[in-house]
Amino acid sequence: ISCWTALQSLLSSTKQACEILTRDPEGGAARIPFETFSFLYSYLANIDGEISEAETKAFLQGIKEQADKHSGMVLIRHF
């Protein structure tokens, strides 16, 4: 499995988690707090094993910058 495939699978899983955990109405932005997103993404990336810790940290930093513009909430469109 390539790193790109692993990343796509991870993002798909994370998107599904956001849709499940959000308090937004069905079809909404599926926002979740950055802390929750960060925990989920880091956990799933660690289990996957194909994405390095450095890549995970860099990705989460970019997501945090976007979340900071939206009151600390991560939107699916951010990734």
C-alpha positions as CSV (number, residue, x, y, z in Angstrom):
1,I,0.0,0.0,0.0
2,S,1.4,3.4,-0.9
3,C,1.5,6.3,1.4
4,W,-1.0,8.2,-0.8
5,T,-3.4,5.3,-0.6
6,A,-3.0,5.2,3.2
7,L,-3.6,8.9,3.4
8,Q,-6.8,8.7,1.3
9,S,-8.1,5.9,3.4
10,L,-7.3,7.8,6.6
11,L,-9.0,10.9,5.4
12,S,-12.1,8.9,4.4
13,S,-12.2,7.3,7.8
14,T,-11.8,10.7,9.5
15,K,-14.5,12.2,7.3
16,Q,-16.9,9.5,8.4
17,A,-16.0,10.1,12.1
18,C,-16.7,13.8,11.7
19,E,-20.1,13.1,10.2
20,I,-20.9,10.8,13.1
21,L,-19.6,13.1,15.9
22,T,-20.9,16.4,14.6
23,R,-23.7,18.2,16.2
24,D,-24.5,19.9,12.9
25,P,-27.8,18.9,11.2
26,E,-27.8,16.2,8.5
27,G,-26.1,17.6,5.4
28,G,-24.4,20.4,7.4
29,A,-20.7,21.2,7.6
30,A,-20.0,18.3,10.0
31,R,-17.9,20.5,12.2
32,I,-16.0,19.0,15.2
33,P,-13.6,20.6,17.7
34,F,-10.0,20.6,16.6
35,E,-9.0,18.7,19.8
36,T,-11.4,15.8,18.8
37,F,-10.2,15.8,15.2
38,S,-6.5,15.9,16.2
39,F,-7.1,12.9,18.6
40,L,-8.9,10.9,16.0
41,Y,-6.5,11.6,13.1
42,S,-3.4,10.9,15.3
43,Y,-4.9,7.7,16.5
44,L,-5.9,6.5,13.1
45,A,-2.6,7.5,11.5
46,N,-0.7,5.6,14.3
47,I,-2.8,2.5,13.7
48,D,-2.3,2.7,9.9
49,G,1.5,2.9,10.3
50,E,2.1,4.3,6.8
51,I,2.1,7.9,7.7
52,S,5.0,9.3,9.7
53,E,4.7,11.3,12.9
54,A,6.3,14.3,11.1
55,E,3.6,14.1,8.3
56,T,0.9,13.8,10.9
57,K,2.2,16.8,12.8
58,A,2.5,18.9,9.6
59,F,-1.0,17.9,8.5
60,L,-2.6,18.8,11.9
61,Q,-0.8,22.1,12.0
62,G,-2.4,23.1,8.7
63,I,-5.8,21.9,9.9
64,K,-5.4,23.9,13.2
65,E,-4.7,27.0,11.2
66,Q,-8.0,26.5,9.4
67,A,-9.9,25.6,12.5
68,D,-8.6,28.7,14.3
69,K,-10.4,30.8,11.7
70,H,-13.6,28.9,12.5
71,S,-13.8,29.2,16.3
72,G,-11.6,26.1,16.8
73,M,-13.9,23.9,14.7
74,V,-12.7,21.6,11.9
75,L,-14.8,21.4,8.8
76,I,-14.6,18.5,6.3
77,R,-13.7,21.0,3.6
78,H,-10.5,21.7,5.6
79,F,-9.1,18.4,4.5
